[in-house]
């Protein structure tokens, strides 16, 4: 699983690709969505292989192709460049890459939030405050980096109080943790589960369940494309919530297929789901998108991105990109709204109108 890895090279590619024109915003019948491996995004692959997406697309007289991209950041880059109409992405990466790059983007589906899948792990006894003066390994400029910043803030510390952040790829994290030089790591599942299971004095001192609703996993789409093609929004929402109903009912055939596609077994996938707040009920997704806490969360995210220099090329402040919410309010620049939380289609699903 590669989730929210924003390397300098990937950022450069995203910024360059953002100069490309998005897919033409016009009435059309063929659409493409991209997704990558992560517990909450596995249903997108199932929609394609099971034929459920085809069924809903046919209902609305369109065609929707769902394509798996192995590299998470590359999938967002391709969406930003206009090669896809939508992509699975976190709220943080949506703000930094397509929205920050000038592509007006709408959160069509709010799928879940990380509720323990991401964690700060200290080797040995202690608390989060004991990170002071220690080096820490993580994927820089990722949700792990954001989680660390949020955690340190709760104990009156900042990154400057550490003995450095060591950029470590997710592929190398397990091996790095096993060395004597590494004192703490920040990572995500399934790596969190693997490290904690080693018994090598692994001590989770802060995780995403302590900042509920901040690491959101979304399906975002081109705003103009959605506006010109409501059938696209209806078909995607209808298909998504059909799978959500199967998962909520505990359909083991569906869950097993999702597990195998993600490289684990049913038990392993259920363990990851337990640390994920899935919005199986569309009304719950609407509530999350309409939450009074969301604007504050997005302001925190924007400040983090600006502090790290990745909130769009040449962003003059953390308010550079405007983010719009279902009640019409906006955080950031009202004259540069490029990220929108729209509950229209999730609400239609909740009301049985699809």
C-alpha positions in Angstrom: 0.0 0.0 0.0 1.3 3.4 -1.0 -0.7 6.1 0.6 0.0 9.9 0.5 3.6 9.8 -0.5 4.5 13.3 -1.8 8.2 13.3 -2.7 9.9 16.4 -4.1 10.1 14.7 -7.5 6.4 13.8 -7.4 5.5 17.3 -6.4 7.5 18.8 -9.3 5.8 16.4 -11.7 2.4 17.4 -10.3 3.1 21.1 -10.6 4.3 20.7 -14.2 1.4 18.5 -15.1 -1.0 21.1 -13.6 -0.3 23.3 -16.6 -2.0 20.8 -18.8 -5.6 21.4 -19.7 -8.1 19.2 -17.7 -10.4 16.9 -19.6 -12.8 19.1 -21.5 -15.7 20.1 -19.4 -18.7 19.3 -21.5 -21.6 16.9 -21.8 -20.2 13.5 -22.6 -20.8 9.8 -22.1 -17.4 8.3 -21.2 -15.6 8.8 -18.0 -12.5 7.4 -16.2 -11.7 7.2 -12.5 -8.3 6.2 -11.0 -7.6 4.5 -7.7 -4.8 3.0 -5.7 -4.4 0.3 -3.0 -5.7 1.3 0.4 -8.2 -0.3 2.7 -10.9 2.3 2.2 -10.4 2.5 -1.6 -10.5 -1.3 -2.3 -14.2 -1.0 -3.2 -13.3 1.0 -6.3 -11.6 -2.0 -7.8 -14.5 -4.2 -6.9 -16.9 -1.9 -8.6 -15.0 -2.5 -11.8 -14.5 -6.3 -11.5 -17.9 -7.1 -10.2 -19.8 -5.2 -12.9 -21.7 -3.0 -10.4 -20.2 0.1 -11.9 -21.2 -1.0 -15.4 -24.8 -1.6 -14.2 -25.1 1.8 -12.7 -23.5 3.5 -15.7 -25.8 1.8 -18.1 -28.8 3.0 -16.0 -27.7 6.6 -16.8 -26.6 5.9 -20.4 -22.9 6.4 -19.8 -19.7 4.4 -19.5 -17.4 4.7 -16.4 -14.0 2.9 -16.5 -12.2 2.5 -13.1 -8.5 2.0 -13.5 -6.0 0.9 -10.8 -2.8 2.9 -10.7 0.0 1.3 -8.6 1.6 4.5 -7.6 -0.7 6.7 -5.5 0.9 10.1 -6.3 1.2 9.3 -9.9 -2.6 8.6 -10.0 -3.2 12.1 -8.6 -0.7 13.6 -11.1 -2.5 11.9 -14.0 -5.8 13.3 -12.8 -4.3 16.7 -12.4 -3.0 16.5 -15.9 -6.5 15.7 -17.2 -6.1 12.0 -18.0 -8.8 11.0 -15.6 -12.1 12.6 -14.5 -11.6 11.6 -10.9 -9.2 9.9 -8.5 -9.1 8.4 -5.0 -7.1 10.8 -2.7 -6.8 12.2 0.8 -8.1 15.6 1.6 -4.5 16.8 2.2 -3.2 15.6 -1.2 -6.3 16.9 -3.0 -5.5 20.3 -1.6 -1.8 20.2 -2.4 -1.7 18.7 -5.8 -4.8 19.3 -8.1 -6.3 22.2 -6.1 -3.0 23.8 -5.4 -2.1 23.3 -9.1 -5.2 25.1 -10.2 -7.6 22.2 -11.1 -11.0 22.9 -9.6 -11.9 19.7 -7.8 -14.9 18.4 -5.9 -15.1 15.7 -3.3 -17.9 13.5 -4.8 -17.6 10.7 -2.2 -16.4 11.1 1.4 -15.5 7.4 1.9 -13.9 7.2 5.3 -11.4 8.6 7.7 -8.3 7.0 9.2 -9.3 6.0 12.7 -6.0 4.3 13.9 -4.6 3.2 10.6 -1.8 5.8 10.9 0.4 5.9 14.0 3.5 7.3 15.7 5.4 4.4 17.2 8.1 4.8 19.8 10.7 2.0 20.4 10.6 1.4 24.2 8.6 2.8 27.1 7.5 6.4 27.1 4.9 8.9 25.8 4.7 11.2 22.8 6.5 13.9 24.8 9.5 11.5 25.0 10.1 12.1 21.2 11.9 15.3 22.2 15.6 15.0 21.2 15.0 11.8 19.2 15.3 11.3 15.4 12.1 9.9 13.8 11.7 8.0 10.5 8.7 8.7 8.2 7.7 9.4 4.7 8.3 13.1 4.4 5.5 15.4 3.3 2.9 12.7 3.7 0.0 12.2 6.0 2.5 10.6 8.4 4.3 13.9 8.5 1.0 15.7 9.2 0.1 13.2 11.9 3.4 13.8 13.6 2.9 17.6 13.5 -0.6 17.3 15.0 0.7 14.9 17.7 3.6 17.1 18.7 1.3 20.1 19.0 -0.8 18.3 21.6 2.2 18.1 23.9 3.6 21.5 23.2 6.4 20.3 20.9 7.3 21.0 17.3 9.5 19.3 14.7 12.3 21.6 15.8 12.4 19.8 19.2 13.3 16.5 17.5 16.7 15.4 16.5 15.7 15.4 12.8 13.1 13.8 10.6 14.6 11.0 8.4 12.8 10.4 5.1 12.2 6.7 4.9 10.1 5.0 2.2 7.2 2.7 3.2 9.0 -0.2 1.6 12.0 0.3 3.9 10.1 1.1 7.1 10.0 -2.4 8.6 13.7 -3.0 8.0 14.6 0.4 9.3 12.6 -0.2 12.5 14.5 -3.4 13.2 17.8 -1.5 13.3 19.3 -0.1 16.6 19.6 3.4 15.1 15.9 3.9 14.7 14.1 5.1 17.8 10.7 6.1 16.5 8.7 5.8 13.2 5.4 7.2 11.8 3.6 5.0 9.3 0.3 3.5 8.3 -1.3 0.1 8.0 -0.5 -2.6 7.3 3.0 -1.5 8.4 1.7 -0.3 11.8 0.2 -3.7 12.5 3.4 -5.5 11.4 5.6 -3.3 13.6 3.4 -3.6 16.7 3.3 -7.3 16.2 7.1 -7.7 16.3 7.0 -7.2 20.1 10.3 -5.4 19.8 9.3 -2.8 22.4 7.0 -1.2 19.9 4.8 1.4 21.6 2.1 3.3 19.8 2.1 6.8 21.4 -0.3 8.7 19.0 -2.5 7.6 16.2 -5.1 8.9 13.8 -8.0 8.0 16.1 -6.9 10.9 18.2 -7.5 13.3 15.4 -10.8 11.9 14.0 -12.0 13.2 10.7 -8.7 14.9 9.8 -7.3 12.3 7.4 -10.2 11.9 5.0 -10.2 9.4 2.1 -12.1 10.7 -0.8 -13.1 10.2 -4.5 -12.6 13.6 -6.0 -13.6 14.6 -9.5 -13.2 17.5 -11.9 -15.7 20.2 -10.8 -16.7 21.3 -14.3 -17.0 17.8 -15.6 -19.4 16.9 -12.7 -21.4 20.1 -13.2 -21.9 19.4 -16.9 -22.6 15.7 -16.4 -24.9 15.0 -13.4 -25.4 11.5 -14.6 -21.8 10.8 -13.9 -22.2 11.8 -10.3 -25.4 9.8 -9.9 -23.9 6.6 -11.4 -20.7 6.7 -9.3 -22.6 7.4 -6.1 -25.2 4.8 -6.8 -22.5 2.1 -7.5 -20.4 3.1 -4.5 -23.2 2.9 -2.0 -24.4 -0.5 -3.4 -21.0 -1.9 -2.4 -21.1 0.0 0.9 -24.4 -1.8 1.7 -22.8 -5.2 1.0 -19.8 -4.4 3.2 -22.0 -3.1 6.0 -24.0 -6.4 5.9 -20.7 -8.3 6.3 -20.9 -10.0 2.9 -17.8 -12.3 3.3 -17.6 -13.0 -0.4 -17.2 -9.3 -1.2 -14.9 -8.7 1.8 -12.7 -11.7 0.8 -12.3 -10.4 -2.7 -11.4 -7.0 -1.3 -8.9 -8.6 1.0 -7.2 -10.7 -1.7 -7.0 -7.7 -4.0 -5.2 -5.7 -1.3 -2.7 -8.5 -0.6 -4.0 -9.8 2.7 -6.6 -12.3 4.0 -10.1 -11.8 5.3 -8.9 -11.5 8.9 -6.2 -9.0 7.9 -8.6 -6.9 5.9 -11.1 -6.8 8.7 -8.4 -5.7 11.1 -7.6 -2.7 8.8 -11.3 -1.9 8.5 -11.5 -1.8 12.3 -9.0 1.1 12.2 -11.0 2.8 9.5 -14.2 4.8 10.0 -16.0 3.8 6.9 -19.1 5.7 6.0 -21.3 2.8 4.8 -24.4 4.9 5.2 -24.4 7.9 2.8 -26.1 10.0 5.5 -23.0 9.5 7.6 -20.8 10.8 4.7 -23.1 13.8 4.3 -22.7 14.5 8.0 -18.9 14.3 7.8 -18.8 16.6 4.8 -21.1 19.1 6.6 -19.3 18.8 9.9 -18.7 22.2 11.6 -15.2 20.9 12.4 -14.2 20.3 8.8 -13.3 24.0 8.0 -11.0 24.0 11.0 -9.4 20.7 9.8 -8.8 22.0 6.3 -7.3 25.2 7.7 -4.9 23.1 9.8 -4.0 21.1 6.6 -3.5 24.2 4.6 -1.2 25.6 7.2 0.8 22.4 7.3 1.2 22.3 3.5 2.2 26.0 3.4 4.7 25.5 6.1 6.3 22.7 4.1 6.2 24.7 0.9 3.8 22.4 -1.0 0.6 24.4 -1.1 0.8 25.1 -4.8 3.6 26.7 -6.7 4.4 30.2 -5.3 1.6 30.1 -2.7 1.9 33.4 -0.8 0.1 32.2 2.3 -1.8 29.3 3.8 -5.0 31.0 2.5 -3.9 30.6 -1.1 -6.5 28.0 -2.1 -10.1 28.5 -1.3 -12.0 25.4 0.0 -15.9 25.5 -0.2 -18.3 23.6 2.1 -21.9 22.5 1.7 -23.3 25.4 3.6 -21.6 27.9 1.2 -18.8 28.9 3.6 -15.2 29.1 2.4 -11.9 28.9 4.0 -8.9 30.3 2.3 -9.2 32.7 -0.7 -12.8 33.1 -1.8 -11.5 34.3 -5.2 -9.5 31.1 -5.8 -11.8 28.3 -4.7 -10.4 25.1 -6.2 -11.5 22.4 -3.7 -15.2 21.8 -2.9 -17.0 19.5 -0.5 -20.4 18.8 -2.2 -23.0 16.6 -0.6 -25.4 16.6 -3.5 -24.9 13.0 -4.7 -24.3 11.5 -1.3 -27.6 13.1 -0.2 -29.4 11.7 -3.2 -28.1 8.2 -2.2 -29.2 8.8 1.4 -32.7 9.8 0.2 -33.0 6.9 -2.2 -33.2 9.2 -5.2 -30.6 7.5 -7.4 
